[in-house]
Structure formats: structure tokens, C-alpha cells
Amino acid sequence: MTDLSDLTLDELRHALAPDIAANAAFDGWGDAARDMAAAARGADDDVVRLAFEGGAPAMIDAWFATIDDRMAAALPPETLATMKIRERITALVEARLAILTPDREALRRALAVLALPQNVALAARLGWRSVDRMWRQAGDGATDYNHYTKRAMLLAVYGATIAVFLDDDSEGQADTRAFLSRRIDGIMRFEKAKAGFLKRTEHRPSLSRFVGRLRYAATT
């Protein structure tokens, strides 16, 4: 067992977050889950309280960050490099779901906390952080508007998939996998259509440039 006494606050949050999540499935995201995790790992109570002084949102934030890290470790770049982009995104989402499977009740309770009005901004930030991590892990380096459209679409797909996942009792979560596959297909069709549109309009005359020429021609 890792000695927690010499860890920084960030490291302590990362180390304890999965244990807190395991307790939160039964006790909710509160002081009891935090304190039981600290006691089980022999951590100093005062330091742990400081590490999670933001309460339940801070605990959930730290837990989601560990999920991001475990997902990245499960599918390193050299593994993803052998896949097509659709397969990469699907594999990354499925890896997250596999990691979350033992803690579905903790996730359900975490989403209820994040749905509170005071936590809506945090929920959006955490969701964006996760999908951004997935796209970057998949090798996406877009910096233009594609950066935002890809992430917005994946965030919608991931959120909808989580809703199915939470109540999926099918064998091997087949229903969730099928749902995800259909939604990823939708993203890929959109990206293909968008690429075709941009290619067709690449060499079209610029309307704004044409209007500009008319304007300046009129003043000469």
C-alpha cells in the first residue's frame, strides 16, 4: 500500500478519489465517504479535509480525473495508432465505461450532485475535459473550429451513452455498446459530409472579397 504521508495535495486527491468513489456508492459523496477512505489508507484526516475542501464537487472532480488517466493508460498512443479514428474513439469510450462499471452507483450519485444548479458549470467543465482528453488521446490536433465541433459532438454522444449505461443490464452491456456504435457512426457521417462540403467550396469565389472589390472600385 502506498504511503500517503509524503504526497502533495494533488497526489493525495488522485490516490484517494477511487476509494472515496467506492464508499460513495453506499454513503453518497459526503464527509463519511471521504473519512472512511482516509482511515482505510491511514491518511491524516486534517490533510485529507484540506485536499477536498471543496466538498463533493472536489471529490468528483478528482475521481473523474483518475478515470481520464486510467483510460489513457489502458489505450496508449502506440495501441491506438493501429486503429482507424472511429475505432479509436469507440475504444476510448468503451475503456471509460469498463473502468466505471464497478462504480455505476457512485457515478449515478455523482451525476445527481453535478446536476445541482450550483454545479452546472463544473459539470460542463468536467465533461469537456474528458472528451478533450479522448480526442487528444486519439491523435486529434485540430486547433480551428473543428476542435470545438468534434468535442461538442462527442460530449453529446458520451452523455447519452452514460444515460444508457447506468441502467443497462444486458449481457456484456451489449445495449450500451450498440447505442454507442450508432452514435459514433453519426459523428463519422457528419465529419465525412463536412469534409466533402469544405472540399467543394474550397475554390469557390469569396462573396465577401467580391463585395469588397465592388466597394473599393466605386470609390476610385
Phi, psi and omega per residue, in radians:
M1 nan 2.363 -3.101
T2 -1.180 2.362 3.061
D3 -1.323 2.097 -3.080
L4 -1.580 -0.080 -2.988
S5 -1.192 -0.478 -3.072
D6 -1.820 0.187 -3.105
L7 -1.421 2.611 2.981
T8 -1.243 2.956 3.135
L9 -1.085 -0.700 3.104
D10 -1.097 -0.764 3.127
E11 -1.147 -0.647 3.126
L12 -1.152 -0.749 3.094
R13 -1.031 -0.765 -3.114
H14 -1.141 -0.660 -3.106
A15 -1.259 -0.654 -3.028
L16 -1.596 -0.365 -3.033
A17 -0.961 -0.786 3.131
P18 -1.099 -0.617 3.112
D19 -1.200 -0.665 3.092
I20 -1.117 -0.724 3.127
A21 -1.058 -0.738 3.133
A22 -1.056 -0.672 3.109
N23 -1.312 -0.575 -3.085
A24 -1.129 -0.417 3.098
A25 -1.050 -0.487 -3.107
F26 -1.885 -0.614 -3.011
D27 -1.934 -0.016 -3.109
G28 1.390 2.954 -3.115
W29 -1.496 1.328 -3.123
G30 -2.419 -2.927 -3.087
D31 -1.056 -0.628 -3.093
A32 -1.089 -0.787 3.132
A33 -1.106 -0.721 3.125
R34 -1.136 -0.836 -3.067
D35 -1.182 -0.640 3.090
M36 -1.159 -0.668 3.092
A37 -1.127 -0.728 3.137
A38 -1.131 -0.762 -3.128
A39 -1.126 -0.713 -3.121
A40 -1.130 -0.526 -3.113
R41 -1.728 0.010 3.127
G42 1.222 0.522 -3.128
A43 -1.534 2.666 3.125
D44 -1.213 2.190 -3.074
D45 -1.025 -0.769 -3.092
D46 -1.129 -0.700 3.139
V47 -1.176 -0.695 3.134
V48 -1.147 -0.708 3.095
R49 -1.075 -0.684 3.101
L50 -1.141 -0.726 -3.124
A51 -1.085 -0.602 -3.109
F52 -2.029 0.727 -3.081
E53 -1.153 -0.271 3.099
G54 -1.403 0.004 3.107
G55 1.309 -2.606 -3.055
A56 -0.968 -0.768 3.126
P57 -1.032 -0.659 3.127
A58 -1.180 -0.672 3.113
M59 -1.140 -0.754 -3.127
I60 -1.171 -0.735 3.073
D61 -0.955 -0.861 -3.130
A62 -1.121 -0.689 -3.136
W63 -1.141 -0.793 3.121
F64 -1.069 -0.613 3.106
A65 -1.124 -0.655 3.102
T66 -1.192 -0.585 3.085
I67 -1.126 -0.752 3.085
D68 -1.001 -0.798 -3.106
D69 -1.161 -0.719 -3.135
R70 -1.184 -0.633 3.072
M71 -1.076 -0.815 -3.133
A72 -1.099 -0.674 3.134
A73 -1.192 -0.581 -3.120
A74 -1.242 -0.491 -3.107
L75 -2.301 1.353 3.141
P76 -1.160 2.822 -3.090
P77 -0.938 -0.655 -3.113
E78 -1.155 -0.497 3.072
T79 -1.317 -0.797 -3.125
L80 -1.160 -0.467 -3.092
A81 -1.078 -0.395 -3.121
T82 -1.479 -0.067 -3.060
M83 -1.884 2.760 2.957
K84 -1.325 2.821 -3.021
I85 -1.045 -0.677 3.112
R86 -1.064 -0.735 -3.138
E87 -1.168 -0.616 3.136
R88 -1.113 -0.874 -3.115
I89 -1.111 -0.745 3.116
T90 -1.065 -0.795 -3.122
A91 -1.107 -0.669 -3.129
L92 -1.187 -0.758 3.106
V93 -1.126 -0.765 -3.138
E94 -1.129 -0.595 3.083
A95 -1.116 -0.725 3.091
R96 -1.072 -0.768 -3.118
L97 -1.132 -0.665 3.112
A98 -1.110 -0.694 3.125
I99 -1.165 -0.649 -3.087
L100 -1.399 -0.305 -3.025
T101 -0.920 -0.798 -3.141
P102 -1.174 -0.265 -3.032
D103 -2.108 0.617 -3.092
R104 -1.080 -0.657 3.141
E105 -1.189 -0.667 3.073
A106 -1.098 -0.681 3.102
L107 -1.136 -0.763 3.119
R108 -1.003 -0.789 3.139
R109 -1.199 -0.621 3.111
A110 -1.121 -0.737 3.129
L111 -1.153 -0.573 3.078
A112 -1.143 -0.686 3.087
V113 -1.134 -0.782 -3.093
L114 -1.221 -0.331 3.123
A115 -1.375 -0.198 3.114
L116 -1.128 2.511 -3.058
P117 -0.894 -0.704 -3.095
Q118 -1.247 -0.196 -3.091
N119 -1.973 0.106 -3.077
V120 -1.080 -0.740 3.139
A121 -1.104 -0.714 3.105
L122 -1.116 -0.735 3.133
A123 -1.030 -0.756 3.124
A124 -1.119 -0.719 -3.132
R125 -1.147 -0.738 -3.124
L126 -1.192 -0.683 3.097
G127 -1.110 -0.771 3.127
W128 -1.119 -0.697 3.128
R129 -1.056 -0.717 -3.113
S130 -1.187 -0.803 -3.117
V131 -1.236 -0.553 3.057
D132 -1.119 -0.715 3.105
R133 -1.100 -0.693 3.135
M134 -1.125 -0.813 -3.135
W135 -1.133 -0.709 3.123
R136 -1.146 -0.708 3.106
Q137 -1.100 -0.562 3.131
A138 -1.348 -0.124 3.085
G139 1.732 0.187 -3.132
D140 -1.344 2.190 3.129
G141 -2.080 0.344 -3.104
A142 -1.083 2.412 3.110
T143 -2.125 -0.113 3.130
D144 -1.570 -2.743 -3.102
Y145 -1.105 -0.388 3.080
N146 -1.030 -0.581 3.116
H147 -0.963 -0.761 -3.057
Y148 -1.434 -0.684 -3.122
T149 -1.156 -0.701 3.136
K150 -1.089 -0.759 -3.101
R151 -1.256 -0.650 3.107
A152 -1.116 -0.717 3.129
M153 -1.180 -0.749 -3.138
L154 -1.178 -0.608 3.103
L155 -1.084 -0.727 3.113
A156 -1.135 -0.748 3.136
V157 -1.138 -0.779 -3.110
Y158 -1.131 -0.767 3.129
G159 -1.069 -0.753 3.121
A160 -1.165 -0.657 3.137
T161 -1.165 -0.676 3.099
I162 -1.070 -0.685 3.134
A163 -1.076 -0.673 3.082
V164 -1.239 -0.766 -3.086
F165 -1.009 -0.688 -3.061
L166 -1.106 -0.490 -3.106
D167 -2.035 0.328 -3.078
D168 -1.533 1.981 3.093
D169 -1.901 0.224 -3.138
S170 -1.266 2.757 -3.102
E171 -1.134 2.230 -3.127
G172 1.077 0.370 -3.107
Q173 0.912 0.774 -3.108
A174 -1.071 -0.636 -3.126
D175 -1.129 -0.721 3.124
T176 -1.138 -0.763 3.138
R177 -1.077 -0.734 3.136
A178 -1.155 -0.738 3.110
F179 -1.058 -0.823 -3.140
L180 -1.060 -0.760 -3.126
S181 -1.024 -0.753 3.136
R182 -1.133 -0.693 -3.120
R183 -1.244 -0.661 3.086
I184 -1.138 -0.672 3.061
D185 -1.000 -0.682 3.123
G186 -1.102 -0.737 3.102
I187 -1.081 -0.793 -3.089
M188 -1.134 -0.687 3.101
R189 -1.118 -0.700 3.112
F190 -1.106 -0.798 -3.133
E191 -1.096 -0.669 3.127
K192 -1.161 -0.765 3.125
A193 -1.130 -0.697 3.139
K194 -1.124 -0.743 3.134
A195 -1.095 -0.696 3.107
G196 -1.134 -0.715 3.130
F197 -1.114 -0.793 -3.129
L198 -1.121 -0.640 3.119
K199 -1.150 -0.702 -3.125
R200 -1.192 -0.550 -3.082
T201 -1.664 -0.001 -3.034
E202 -1.044 -0.691 -3.042
H203 -1.891 0.235 3.080
R204 -1.265 2.610 3.090
P205 -1.085 2.528 3.134
S206 -1.435 2.111 3.127
L207 -1.093 -0.737 -3.119
S208 -1.131 -0.639 3.125
R209 -1.178 -0.689 3.133
F210 -1.104 -0.807 3.131
V211 -1.090 -0.669 3.114
G212 -1.091 -0.700 3.118
R213 -1.128 -0.729 3.095
L214 -1.048 -0.709 -3.109
R215 -1.115 -0.863 -3.095
Y216 -1.245 -0.530 3.094
A217 -1.139 -0.620 -3.116
A218 -1.224 -0.381 -3.082
T219 -1.662 -0.065 -3.128
T220 -1.579 nan nan
